[in-house]
Amino acid sequence: MTELIVTATAVLAVAGAGAAWYFRRKAGQARRRGEQLREHADRLTLQLVAAEQCVGHLAATVIPAAAKGGPGGSGPGGGLLVPAQLDGTPLAERLRAVPGAVASAVGDVRAEERAAAEQAAAHAAERLRQDTERQIAQARRESVGVARAAVRGFANNVVARSARLGRAVSQGVRRHISDEAYETLVEIDHLTQQMLLTASGYSVLAGDKLSRRWPATTLTDIVRAAMGRIEGYERIKHPEMGSVVVEGRAVEAVVHALAVLLDNALRYSPPAASVHVSLEQGHHACFLIVDDAGLRMDDERLLWASDVMSGEQRDDITRLGAHPQTGLRVASLLAENYGFRVELTAPNIYQGTRAMVVLPKNLIVDPAAAQPAPRPAAQAARPVPAGSATPAAPAAPATPVAPAVAASSVAPPLAPAPEAGVPASAAVAGPAVPAAPGEPVAEPAAAPATSPAGAPAAASVPDPATPTSAATTATTASGLTVRRRSAAPAPARRPAAPDDTEPGRPAVAAAWAAGTRRGRDGEQPSPAPAGTATHTAARTTPHDAADDEGH
């Protein structure tokens, strides 16, 4: 029993010692753990204080500096200066990343702001550009309108004054009997027609319409009317083309366009070269061809002319340059407005330039619409009365009289051109249509001669066997009477004036002889007494451009 007690006591003592050791050990561990916790708490406290200071520094210095783009409190590498207490902690890494993130965010914001500002500026600039373009377009339209109105006003004024000048010339021809006065007046009338051609061209470029009105007219008359509006018409050769008649509404446009083409052909041809006009009739159109032997257009110029004629290039009247070339532009506008075409090609058979006016069938009418004019020989050639003067041969060729071309309502002469070497016969005036009902018919125009430069203009010879009132009267294609110059009054009828009968001018005498020679039909005239001569010859008067006043 005692042993049991001793054994139990020993066991208990051992157990107590073991428990004491165990608890002592646990107490040491707890004490060490507490110390560690205290150290960790102290460290955390220091880190917290350092973090607070760092965040304060970050908020007060680094972020504003990053927003302004400055270095602020950044270190050498551009990062944040973190306190030593925070080294090695995740907070330190995150704090060091804050300036970069702030700078990136600020950069993004600034980029967005710049993009928004640029977009707004672009929109504003686009609106400003559109407004400016609208204002410029409006100002250009107004300036073009003002320029066109000014050109139209000036051109119409020139046309109206030229029309009055043409009427004055017609009255002067009727009033003055002198051959020299007639020649001078016809030359003035020819210059007037050239001035009308130029003024009408500018009027068309300014948006106006041609005001001259024609009846249905043959191509022969159209060619001669165009010849009467240009210089150097003596060099133009053309056949009889009376079988083709152009509708009246397009006649003036075709005459104007053809005058431009003929003028170009004459200007760029040698002075001695001829310009040939021919006609080709096709199934769908008629082709009026102008060939010259001059300086042909080069490829670049020909391409430009083709663009102008096709309408691909339309230069405004304010963009014609210091030396405007209006001819082809006017022809292009007329062709477009009146339904025909103008084409240019080079080289032609003469190594020059070919211009072609294409007249579609809808502009061609029945030849019966235009009555053919009587031939010059039938009008001028009459038997020479006994006792009348036999003209002497001219000592020298007279200067050819320029053709007077009809103005607004006057058609070209209908008589065919004389052959080379034969004096031109008396010109027969073309058809005329009044500008408005009730207006007087304009005077017929003198025909442009196609003979050489030295050929004089011949005159019609009155029929001595028939009184003036009963004489056969020539008519134009529209049925109008052809006006002729009345014979000069006898010298005896002039009070207190001596007998001034003298030989006529050589040009008139030669023309008179040519007319009788072609019309005598094999009969020889009776010999005339020597020393007598006719002083005047029947002539047609220049045009009376009354209708141009309404242009």
C-alpha positions as CSV (number, residue, x, y, z in Angstrom):
1,M,0.0,0.0,0.0
2,T,2.8,2.3,0.9
3,E,4.5,1.5,-2.3
4,L,1.4,2.4,-4.2
5,I,1.2,5.7,-2.5
6,V,4.9,6.4,-3.1
7,T,4.5,5.4,-6.7
8,A,1.5,7.6,-7.1
9,T,3.3,10.4,-5.4
10,A,6.3,10.0,-7.7
11,V,4.0,9.9,-10.8
12,L,2.2,13.0,-9.7
13,A,5.5,14.8,-9.0
14,V,6.8,13.8,-12.4
15,A,3.5,14.9,-14.0
16,G,3.6,18.2,-12.1
17,A,7.2,18.8,-13.2
18,G,6.3,18.1,-16.8
19,A,3.3,20.3,-16.6
20,A,5.3,23.1,-15.1
21,W,8.0,22.8,-17.7
22,Y,5.4,22.7,-20.4
23,F,3.6,25.7,-19.1
24,R,6.9,27.5,-18.6
25,R,7.8,26.8,-22.1
26,K,4.4,28.0,-23.3
27,A,4.8,31.1,-21.3
28,G,8.1,31.8,-22.9
29,Q,6.7,31.3,-26.3
30,A,3.8,33.6,-25.5
31,R,6.2,36.1,-24.1
32,R,8.2,36.0,-27.3
33,R,5.1,36.1,-29.4
34,G,4.0,39.2,-27.5
35,E,7.3,40.8,-28.1
36,Q,7.1,40.1,-31.8
37,L,3.6,41.4,-31.9
38,R,4.7,44.5,-30.1
39,E,7.5,45.0,-32.5
40,H,5.2,44.4,-35.5
41,A,2.7,46.8,-34.0
42,D,5.4,49.4,-33.6
43,R,6.6,48.7,-37.2
44,L,3.0,49.0,-38.5
45,T,2.6,52.1,-36.5
46,L,5.7,53.6,-38.1
47,Q,4.6,52.4,-41.5
48,L,1.2,53.9,-41.0
49,V,2.7,57.2,-40.1
50,A,5.1,57.0,-43.0
51,A,2.2,56.0,-45.3
52,E,0.2,59.0,-44.1
53,Q,3.1,61.3,-44.7
54,C,3.7,59.7,-48.1
55,V,0.0,60.0,-49.1
56,G,0.0,63.6,-47.8
57,H,3.1,64.3,-49.9
58,L,1.5,62.5,-52.8
59,A,-1.7,64.5,-52.6
60,A,0.0,67.8,-51.9
61,T,2.9,67.7,-54.2
62,V,3.2,64.8,-56.6
63,I,-0.3,64.6,-58.1
64,P,-0.5,68.4,-58.7
65,A,3.0,68.3,-60.2
66,A,2.0,65.4,-62.4
67,A,-1.1,67.2,-63.5
68,K,1.0,70.2,-64.4
69,G,3.6,68.0,-66.2
70,G,6.4,68.8,-63.8
71,P,8.7,66.4,-61.8
72,G,7.2,67.3,-58.4
73,G,8.5,64.9,-55.7
74,S,9.6,62.2,-58.1
75,G,12.9,60.4,-57.7
76,P,15.7,60.0,-60.1
77,G,13.8,57.3,-62.0
78,G,10.7,59.4,-62.2
79,G,9.0,57.5,-59.3
80,L,7.7,58.6,-55.9
81,L,10.2,58.9,-53.0
82,V,8.8,56.4,-50.5
83,P,9.9,56.5,-46.8
84,A,12.3,53.8,-45.6
85,Q,9.7,52.4,-43.3
86,L,7.6,51.3,-46.3
87,D,10.4,49.7,-48.2
88,G,9.6,46.2,-49.3
89,T,5.9,46.5,-48.7
90,P,3.1,46.3,-51.3
91,L,2.0,49.7,-50.3
92,A,5.4,51.1,-51.3
93,E,5.1,49.6,-54.8
94,R,1.5,50.9,-55.1
95,L,2.6,54.4,-53.9
96,R,5.4,54.4,-56.4
97,A,3.0,53.6,-59.2
98,V,0.6,56.4,-58.3
99,P,2.6,59.3,-60.0
100,G,2.8,57.3,-63.3
101,A,-0.9,56.4,-63.2
102,V,-1.8,60.0,-62.4
103,A,0.4,61.2,-65.2
104,S,-1.1,58.7,-67.6
105,A,-4.6,59.7,-66.6
106,V,-3.8,63.3,-66.9
107,G,-2.2,62.7,-70.3
108,D,-5.3,60.8,-71.5
109,V,-7.5,63.6,-70.3
110,R,-5.4,66.1,-72.0
111,A,-5.3,64.1,-75.2
112,E,-9.1,63.8,-75.1
113,E,-9.3,67.5,-74.4
114,R,-7.0,68.3,-77.3
115,A,-8.9,65.9,-79.6
116,A,-12.2,67.5,-78.6
117,A,-10.7,71.0,-79.1
118,E,-9.2,70.0,-82.4
119,Q,-12.6,68.5,-83.5
120,A,-14.4,71.6,-82.4
121,A,-11.9,73.8,-84.2
122,A,-12.2,71.6,-87.3
123,H,-16.0,71.9,-87.2
124,A,-15.7,75.7,-86.7
125,A,-13.1,75.9,-89.5
126,E,-15.4,73.8,-91.8
127,R,-18.4,76.0,-91.0
128,L,-16.2,79.1,-91.5
129,R,-14.9,77.7,-94.8
130,Q,-18.4,76.8,-96.0
131,D,-19.7,80.3,-95.0
132,T,-16.7,81.8,-96.8
133,E,-17.2,79.7,-99.9
134,R,-20.9,80.7,-99.9
135,Q,-20.0,84.3,-99.6
136,I,-17.4,84.0,-102.3
137,A,-19.8,82.2,-104.6
138,Q,-22.4,84.8,-103.9
139,A,-19.9,87.6,-104.5
140,R,-18.7,85.9,-107.7
141,R,-22.3,85.4,-108.9
142,E,-23.0,89.0,-108.3
143,S,-19.8,90.2,-109.9
144,V,-20.4,87.9,-112.9
145,G,-23.9,89.2,-113.1
146,V,-22.7,92.8,-112.9
147,A,-20.0,92.1,-115.5
148,R,-22.5,90.3,-117.8
149,A,-25.0,93.2,-117.4
150,A,-22.2,95.7,-118.2
151,V,-21.1,93.8,-121.2
152,R,-24.7,93.3,-122.4
153,G,-25.4,97.0,-121.9
154,F,-22.3,98.0,-123.8
155,A,-22.8,95.5,-126.6
156,N,-26.4,96.4,-127.0
157,N,-25.6,100.0,-127.1
158,V,-23.0,99.4,-129.8
159,V,-25.5,97.3,-131.7
160,A,-28.2,99.9,-131.5
161,R,-25.8,102.7,-132.5
162,S,-24.5,100.6,-135.4
163,A,-28.1,100.0,-136.5
164,R,-28.7,103.7,-136.6
165,L,-25.4,104.1,-138.4
166,G,-26.5,101.5,-140.9
167,R,-29.8,103.4,-141.5
168,A,-27.9,106.6,-142.0
169,V,-25.7,104.9,-144.5
170,S,-28.7,103.6,-146.4
171,Q,-30.2,107.1,-146.4
172,G,-26.9,108.5,-147.6
173,V,-26.7,106.0,-150.4
174,R,-30.2,107.1,-151.5
175,R,-29.4,110.8,-151.1
176,H,-26.0,111.0,-152.7
177,I,-25.6,110.0,-156.4
178,S,-21.8,110.2,-156.6
179,D,-20.0,107.0,-157.2
180,E,-17.3,108.0,-154.8
181,A,-19.9,108.7,-152.1
182,Y,-21.5,105.3,-152.7
183,E,-18.1,103.5,-152.4
184,T,-17.3,105.3,-149.2
185,L,-20.7,104.6,-147.7
186,V,-20.5,101.0,-148.6
187,E,-17.1,100.7,-147.0
188,I,-18.5,102.4,-143.9
189,D,-21.3,99.9,-143.9
190,H,-18.9,97.0,-144.2
191,L,-17.0,98.3,-141.2
192,T,-20.3,98.6,-139.3
193,Q,-21.0,95.0,-140.0
194,Q,-17.7,93.9,-138.6
195,M,-18.4,96.0,-135.5
196,L,-21.8,94.4,-135.2
197,L,-20.3,91.0,-135.4
198,T,-17.9,91.7,-132.5
199,A,-20.6,93.4,-130.4
200,S,-23.1,90.6,-131.0
201,G,-20.4,88.1,-130.0
202,Y,-19.9,89.7,-126.6
203,S,-23.6,90.0,-126.2
204,V,-23.9,86.2,-126.7
205,L,-21.1,85.6,-124.2
206,A,-22.9,87.7,-121.7
207,G,-26.0,85.5,-121.9
208,D,-28.0,87.5,-124.5
209,K,-29.7,86.2,-127.6
210,L,-29.3,87.2,-131.2
211,S,-32.0,89.5,-132.2
212,R,-31.8,89.4,-136.0
213,R,-34.6,87.6,-137.7
214,W,-34.4,85.9,-141.0
215,P,-36.7,83.9,-143.2
216,A,-35.7,80.5,-144.5
217,T,-32.5,81.2,-146.4
218,T,-30.2,79.2,-148.7
219,L,-26.7,78.3,-147.7
220,T,-25.4,80.5,-150.6
221,D,-27.0,83.5,-149.0
222,I,-25.8,82.5,-145.6
223,V,-22.2,82.2,-146.8
224,R,-22.4,85.6,-148.5
225,A,-23.9,87.2,-145.4
226,A,-21.0,85.8,-143.3
227,M,-18.5,87.0,-145.9
228,G,-20.0,90.5,-145.6
229,R,-19.1,90.6,-141.9
230,I,-15.3,90.0,-142.2
231,E,-12.3,91.5,-143.9
232,G,-10.6,89.8,-146.9
233,Y,-13.8,88.3,-148.2
234,E,-12.4,88.4,-151.7
235,R,-10.3,85.4,-150.9
236,I,-13.2,83.2,-150.1
237,K,-14.4,80.7,-152.8
238,H,-17.7,78.9,-152.6
239,P,-20.0,77.1,-155.0
240,E,-23.7,77.6,-155.5
241,M,-25.6,76.0,-152.6
242,G,-29.1,77.1,-153.2
243,S,-30.5,73.6,-152.9
244,V,-30.1,73.6,-149.1
245,V,-32.3,76.0,-147.2
246,V,-31.9,76.6,-143.4
247,E,-34.8,77.3,-141.1
248,G,-35.2,80.9,-140.3
249,R,-34.8,80.7,-136.6
250,A,-31.2,79.3,-137.0
251,V,-30.0,81.4,-139.9
252,E,-28.5,84.3,-137.9
253,A,-26.7,81.8,-135.6
254,V,-25.3,79.9,-138.5
255,V,-24.2,83.2,-140.2
256,H,-22.5,84.4,-137.1
257,A,-20.7,81.1,-136.4
258,L,-19.7,80.8,-140.1
259,A,-18.4,84.4,-140.0
260,V,-16.2,83.5,-137.0
261,L,-14.8,80.4,-138.8
262,L,-14.2,82.3,-142.0
263,D,-12.5,85.1,-140.2
264,N,-10.2,82.6,-138.4
265,A,-9.4,80.9,-141.7
266,L,-8.5,84.2,-143.3
267,R,-6.4,85.5,-140.4
268,Y,-4.2,82.4,-140.2
269,S,-3.8,82.0,-144.0
270,P,-1.2,83.6,-146.2
271,P,-2.4,86.8,-147.8
272,A,-2.6,85.2,-151.3
273,A,-4.2,82.0,-150.2
274,S,-7.9,81.3,-150.7
275,V,-10.3,79.9,-148.2
276,H,-12.6,77.2,-149.7
277,V,-16.2,76.7,-148.6
278,S,-17.9,73.5,-149.7
279,L,-21.0,71.5,-149.0
280,E,-21.6,67.8,-148.3
281,Q,-25.1,66.5,-147.9
282,G,-25.5,63.4,-145.8
283,H,-28.5,61.3,-144.7
284,H,-28.9,62.9,-141.3
285,A,-27.2,66.2,-141.7
286,C,-25.6,68.7,-144.1
287,F,-22.0,69.6,-143.7
288,L,-20.8,73.1,-144.5
289,I,-17.0,72.8,-144.7
290,V,-14.4,75.6,-144.5
291,D,-10.8,74.7,-145.6
292,D,-7.9,77.0,-145.3
293,A,-4.3,76.6,-146.4
294,G,-2.8,78.5,-143.5
295,L,-1.1,77.7,-140.2
296,R,-2.8,74.6,-138.9
297,M,-3.8,74.3,-135.3
298,D,-1.4,72.2,-133.2
299,D,-2.7,69.2,-131.2
300,E,-2.9,71.1,-127.9
301,R,-4.8,74.0,-129.4
302,L,-7.0,71.6,-131.4
303,L,-7.8,69.7,-128.2
304,W,-8.7,73.0,-126.5
305,A,-10.9,74.0,-129.4
306,S,-12.7,70.6,-129.3
307,D,-13.4,71.0,-125.6
308,V,-14.8,74.5,-126.2
309,M,-16.9,73.3,-129.1
310,S,-18.3,70.3,-127.2
311,G,-19.2,72.4,-124.2
312,E,-16.8,70.7,-121.8
313,Q,-15.0,73.9,-121.3
314,R,-17.2,77.0,-120.6
315,D,-15.1,80.0,-119.5
316,D,-17.0,82.7,-117.8
317,I,-16.9,86.1,-119.3
318,T,-14.8,87.4,-116.4
319,R,-12.2,84.7,-117.0
320,L,-11.3,85.4,-120.7
321,G,-8.0,87.0,-119.8
322,A,-6.3,90.2,-120.9
323,H,-6.6,89.3,-124.6
324,P,-9.9,87.4,-124.9
325,Q,-10.4,85.1,-127.8
326,T,-14.2,85.0,-128.1
327,G,-14.8,83.7,-131.6
328,L,-14.9,79.9,-131.0
329,R,-16.6,80.4,-127.6
330,V,-19.4,82.4,-129.3
331,A,-19.7,79.8,-132.1
332,S,-19.9,77.0,-129.4
333,L,-22.7,78.8,-127.5
334,L,-24.7,79.5,-130.7
335,A,-24.3,75.9,-131.8
336,E,-25.5,74.6,-128.5
337,N,-28.5,77.0,-128.3
338,Y,-29.7,76.5,-131.9
339,G,-29.1,72.8,-132.4
340,F,-26.1,72.5,-134.7
341,R,-22.5,71.5,-134.2
342,V,-19.1,73.0,-135.1
343,E,-16.1,70.7,-135.4
344,L,-12.4,71.4,-136.1
345,T,-9.9,69.0,-137.6
346,A,-6.3,69.3,-138.8
347,P,-4.6,68.9,-141.1
348,N,-6.9,69.1,-144.2
349,I,-6.0,68.5,-147.8
350,Y,-4.2,71.9,-147.9
351,Q,-2.2,71.1,-144.7
352,G,-4.3,73.7,-142.9
353,T,-7.3,73.5,-140.7
354,R,-10.8,72.4,-141.5
355,A,-13.9,73.8,-139.8
356,M,-17.2,72.0,-140.3
357,V,-20.7,73.3,-139.4
358,V,-23.0,70.3,-139.1
359,L,-26.6,71.2,-139.8
360,P,-29.0,68.4,-138.7
361,K,-32.1,67.7,-140.8
362,N,-34.4,69.4,-138.4
363,L,-32.8,72.7,-139.4
364,I,-33.1,72.1,-143.1
365,V,-36.4,73.0,-144.7
366,D,-38.0,72.6,-148.2
367,P,-36.1,74.7,-150.8
368,A,-39.5,76.0,-151.8
369,A,-39.5,78.0,-148.6
370,A,-36.8,80.3,-150.0
371,Q,-37.5,81.6,-153.6
372,P,-34.4,81.5,-155.7
373,A,-33.2,84.9,-156.7
374,P,-32.9,85.9,-160.4
375,R,-29.5,85.5,-161.8
376,P,-27.4,88.7,-162.2
377,A,-27.3,88.4,-166.0
378,A,-31.1,88.2,-166.2
379,Q,-31.3,91.3,-164.0
380,A,-28.5,93.4,-165.4
381,A,-28.1,92.5,-169.0
382,R,-30.3,94.4,-171.3
383,P,-29.8,95.6,-174.9
384,V,-27.8,98.9,-175.0
385,P,-30.0,101.7,-176.3
386,A,-28.9,103.6,-179.3
387,G,-27.2,106.8,-178.5
388,S,-26.1,105.7,-175.1
389,A,-22.5,105.8,-174.1
390,T,-20.2,102.9,-174.7
391,P,-17.9,102.6,-171.7
392,A,-14.2,102.7,-172.2
393,A,-11.9,100.1,-170.7
394,P,-10.7,101.1,-167.2
395,A,-7.3,102.5,-167.0
396,A,-6.6,100.7,-163.7
397,P,-8.7,98.4,-161.5
398,A,-10.7,100.1,-158.9
399,T,-10.6,99.2,-155.2
400,P,-13.4,96.7,-154.5
401,V,-16.3,97.9,-152.6
402,A,-16.8,96.1,-149.3
403,P,-20.0,94.2,-149.1
404,A,-22.7,95.6,-147.0
405,V,-24.2,92.9,-144.9
406,A,-27.7,92.9,-143.7
407,A,-28.2,93.9,-140.1
408,S,-30.8,92.5,-137.8
409,S,-33.5,92.0,-140.3
410,V,-31.7,92.0,-143.6
411,A,-30.6,88.8,-145.4
412,P,-27.4,88.4,-147.4
413,P,-27.4,89.0,-151.2
414,L,-28.8,86.2,-153.2
415,A,-26.8,86.6,-156.5
416,P,-24.1,84.0,-157.0
417,A,-20.5,85.0,-156.8
418,P,-18.9,85.9,-160.2
419,E,-16.2,83.8,-161.7
420,A,-12.6,84.8,-161.3
421,G,-11.5,87.3,-163.9
422,V,-15.0,88.5,-164.6
423,P,-16.2,91.8,-163.0
424,A,-18.7,91.2,-160.3
425,S,-22.3,91.8,-161.3
426,A,-24.7,94.0,-159.4
427,A,-25.4,92.7,-155.9
428,V,-28.9,91.6,-155.2
429,A,-30.2,92.1,-151.8
430,G,-31.4,89.2,-149.7
431,P,-34.6,88.6,-148.0
432,A,-35.6,90.7,-145.0
433,V,-38.1,90.3,-142.3
434,P,-39.3,93.2,-140.1
435,A,-38.4,93.0,-136.5
436,A,-42.1,93.4,-135.6
437,P,-45.4,93.6,-137.5
438,G,-45.9,97.0,-138.9
439,E,-42.3,98.0,-139.1
440,P,-40.9,98.9,-142.5
441,V,-38.8,96.4,-144.3
442,A,-35.1,97.1,-144.0
443,E,-33.1,97.9,-147.1
444,P,-31.4,95.1,-149.0
445,A,-27.7,94.7,-148.7
446,A,-25.0,94.8,-151.3
447,A,-23.5,91.4,-152.2
448,P,-20.0,90.6,-151.2
449,A,-17.9,90.0,-154.2
450,T,-15.8,86.8,-154.3
451,S,-13.7,88.0,-157.2
452,P,-10.1,89.0,-156.9
453,A,-9.1,92.1,-155.0
454,G,-8.8,94.1,-158.2
455,A,-12.1,93.3,-159.7
456,P,-14.5,96.2,-159.7
457,A,-18.2,96.0,-158.6
458,A,-20.4,95.9,-161.7
459,A,-23.8,97.7,-161.9
460,S,-27.1,96.7,-163.3
461,V,-28.1,98.3,-166.7
462,P,-31.6,99.6,-167.0
463,D,-33.7,98.5,-170.0
464,P,-34.1,101.5,-172.3
465,A,-37.0,100.0,-174.1
466,T,-39.2,99.8,-171.1
467,P,-40.2,102.7,-168.9
468,T,-39.0,102.6,-165.4
469,S,-42.4,102.1,-163.9
470,A,-43.1,99.1,-166.2
471,A,-39.7,97.5,-165.9
472,T,-39.3,94.0,-164.7
473,T,-38.6,94.2,-161.0
474,A,-36.2,91.7,-159.4
475,T,-37.4,90.2,-156.1
476,T,-35.6,88.4,-153.2
477,A,-36.3,84.9,-151.9
478,S,-39.0,86.3,-149.6
479,G,-40.7,88.2,-152.4
480,L,-39.4,91.7,-151.5
481,T,-38.5,94.1,-154.2
482,V,-34.8,94.7,-154.8
483,R,-33.9,98.3,-154.4
484,R,-31.7,99.9,-157.1
485,R,-30.0,103.2,-157.3
486,S,-32.1,105.7,-159.3
487,A,-30.4,107.2,-162.3
488,A,-28.7,110.5,-161.9
489,P,-30.8,113.5,-163.0
490,A,-29.8,115.1,-166.3
491,P,-27.5,118.0,-166.0
492,A,-30.0,120.2,-167.8
493,R,-32.4,119.8,-164.9
494,R,-30.0,121.3,-162.4
495,P,-30.7,125.0,-162.3
496,A,-27.8,127.4,-162.9
497,A,-25.4,124.5,-163.4
498,P,-23.2,124.0,-166.4
499,D,-23.2,120.8,-168.4
500,D,-21.0,118.5,-166.3
501,T,-21.4,115.4,-168.4
502,E,-18.2,113.5,-168.2
503,P,-17.0,110.0,-168.7
504,G,-18.0,107.6,-165.9
505,R,-15.6,106.0,-163.5
506,P,-13.6,103.2,-165.1
507,A,-14.9,100.6,-162.6
508,V,-18.5,101.5,-163.2
509,A,-17.9,101.4,-167.0
510,A,-16.2,98.1,-166.9
511,A,-19.0,96.6,-164.8
512,W,-21.6,98.0,-167.1
513,A,-19.9,96.5,-170.1
514,A,-19.5,93.2,-168.4
515,G,-23.2,93.0,-167.6
516,T,-24.2,93.8,-171.1
517,R,-21.7,91.5,-172.6
518,R,-23.1,88.5,-170.6
519,G,-26.7,89.4,-171.4
520,R,-26.7,90.4,-175.0
521,D,-27.1,86.7,-176.1
522,G,-25.0,87.1,-179.2
523,E,-26.4,90.5,-180.3
524,Q,-24.1,93.4,-180.7
525,P,-25.2,96.8,-179.2
526,S,-25.7,99.8,-181.5
527,P,-22.6,102.0,-181.6
528,A,-22.8,104.9,-179.2
529,P,-21.8,108.4,-179.9
530,A,-18.4,109.4,-178.8
531,G,-17.9,111.6,-175.9
532,T,-21.0,110.5,-173.9
533,A,-21.0,108.1,-171.0
534,T,-23.3,107.1,-168.3
535,H,-22.4,108.6,-164.9
536,T,-24.3,106.3,-162.6
537,A,-25.3,102.7,-162.5
538,A,-28.0,100.8,-160.7
539,R,-26.9,99.6,-157.4
540,T,-28.4,98.0,-154.3
541,T,-28.2,100.0,-151.1
542,P,-26.4,98.9,-148.0
543,H,-28.4,97.3,-145.2
544,D,-30.8,99.1,-142.9
545,A,-30.2,97.5,-139.5
546,A,-33.4,98.7,-137.9
547,D,-34.1,95.5,-136.0
548,D,-30.8,95.7,-134.1
549,E,-32.2,98.4,-131.9
550,G,-34.2,95.8,-130.0
551,H,-31.1,93.7,-129.3
